[in-house]
Amino acid sequence: MKGAIEVCAFPGQAELAPALAAAVADRLRTAIAARGRAVLAVSGGSTPVPFFVALQREVLDWRRVTITLVDERWVNADHPDSNAALVQRYLLQGGAAGAQFQPLKNGAATAAAGCDAISSQVSALFPLDVAVLGMGTDGHTASWFPGASNLEQALDRDYPGSCVALQPAAGGHERLSLSLAAVLSAAQLYLHVSGSEKWTVLERALLPGPVADLPVRALLRQSERPLQVCYAVQDKPARDDA
Ligand SMILES: O=C1O[C@H](COP(=O)(O)O)[C@@H](O)[C@H](O)[C@H]1O
């Protein structure tokens, strides 16, 4: 199946997280059986925490799995906003502690300076087997923020690098993000959202309008890869409720 959007709604994260984890784990097992290895890209933020906890309990040969990020804030791994720290804390535990992790941050002073080296490391992992993306209420997914510097590059399918450095217009940390082309290397895409506010944004994103206004449209409008929208009606729990 190519490019179809399927929506799966769940009452809350308690139901969504194990279902998404089981589906992702199945795809990882299939990739391991076919190629001897599997590559998964996950997002940060607060939404994926229950999914991470459910996924690390899945029984599979985690030593054959490489996990990377869809996007990262340019902060050290001990910073509370680090997506790598989130993955370390909730996903790289139990059996999943045996997985390899490819961060989207290195020792360079800025994301722009570190981008090329990380891009090469990430490209060496391709193709991704699964990418699980989130979405913000401003319609960003990955770090494709409306009005961000380099958004055009990030969404340019012919952009040669797998990663792009972006500065969100609203300020905050500089970001490193997979490009659209890199995300579309994944055989299966999931968009994981919770709560009615995000659902309303998603409904808007499905209407005609510029991709730059609601960059999640780039994902919704692509036709190369199957996309499953996993929606929890009840809003997400706080990180530590997982
Ligand atoms: O900044 C980010 O936000 C989105 C959504 O985060 P959430 O806290 O609303 O779940 C996330 O997908 C992205 O990876 C992250 O860097």
The ligand as a Gaussian input file, in Angstrom:
#p B3LYP/6-31G(d) Opt

LIG

0 1
 O        8.841000      20.198000      19.622000
 C        8.355000      19.108000      19.487000
 O        6.998000      18.991000      19.529000
 C        6.306000      17.944000      18.858000
 C        5.010000      17.717000      19.617000
 O        5.292000      17.648000      21.021000
 P        4.179000      17.377000      22.139000
 O        4.829000      17.740000      23.445000
 O        2.990000      18.215000      21.832000
 O        3.886000      15.920000      22.066000
 C        7.146000      16.691000      18.715000
 O        6.560000      15.822000      17.794000
 C        8.580000      17.018000      18.286000
 O        9.358000      15.850000      18.151000
 C        9.190000      17.886000      19.335000
 O       10.549000      18.169000      19.051000

